[in-house]
Amino acid sequence: MNTTIVDVLIENIKTDQVLLEQTETKMETIKDEKRIIVDRLKDYKRDVTVLLKYADDAQQKKIEALGFDLSESERGFNLIASAALDIIMKVKDNQLSNAELYNAYVKSLKNKDEAVNYTEFNIKCRSLFNTQRLLRKKGKDSKSSKEDIISLNGRVLKSQPGKQVKK
């Protein structure tokens, strides 16, 4: 049989169409594998934000070296929550009543007019409780949150004289 240049072109096209289909199939498989790995890395990032409070300085440096940003804004805290966390970390025994925490937040502002109200302050601080950076121990008045004791997670709280509860 006599093969013409057109026949060769037709065969090349057929071959390349099959190769293209095979390559696209491989690419889809690789994209799926990449998506799985990216999802795992996102999970690790969430784990880091929760477990970072237990890491020592050397471990924090290793985490930073892996490309994780450990800044407060990257951890999902807003400016009000960051201010509240800073206040709790600086006070004696790392605990205050919720009302004292709010008042300390207001006092920390240069322009007091920029302060949010008590309710909004509590809403903005929820991320600290959701990530378990801070703990809330309900006060005597169950209808008010002002007497609630807010403390840094991992510290010893005195629940009754002579007894200590590890949180």
Residue pairs with C-beta under 8 A, 6 or more apart in sequence:
45 68
48 63
48 68
48 70
49 75
49 76
49 131
50 131
50 132
52 60
52 63
52 70
52 75
53 133
53 153
53 154
54 154
55 63
60 70
63 70
64 70
72 82
72 85
73 82
75 131
76 127
76 131
77 85
77 127
77 128
78 124
78 127
80 105
80 116
80 121
80 124
80 125
81 124
81 125
81 126
81 127
81 128
83 105
83 108
84 101
84 105
84 121
84 125
84 128
84 134
85 128
85 133
85 134
87 96
87 101
87 104
87 105
87 108
88 94
88 95
88 96
88 101
88 134
88 150
88 151
88 152
89 152
91 104
93 151
93 155
94 151
94 152
94 155
95 149
95 150
95 151
95 152
95 155
95 157
96 104
96 149
96 150
97 139
97 146
97 147
97 148
97 149
97 150
98 122
98 136
98 139
98 145
98 146
98 147
98 148
98 149
98 150
99 118
99 146
99 147
101 150
102 118
102 121
102 122
105 115
105 121
106 112
106 115
109 115
115 121
116 124
118 146
122 145
125 134
128 134
129 135
129 136
132 153
133 152
133 153
134 150
134 151
134 152
134 153
135 150
135 151
135 152
135 153
135 157
135 167
136 145
136 148
136 149
136 150
137 148
137 149
137 151
137 157
137 159
137 167
138 148
139 145
139 146
139 147
139 148
139 149
140 147
141 147
149 157
151 157
151 167
153 167
154 167
155 167
156 164
156 165
156 166
156 167
157 164
157 165
157 167
158 164
158 165
159 165
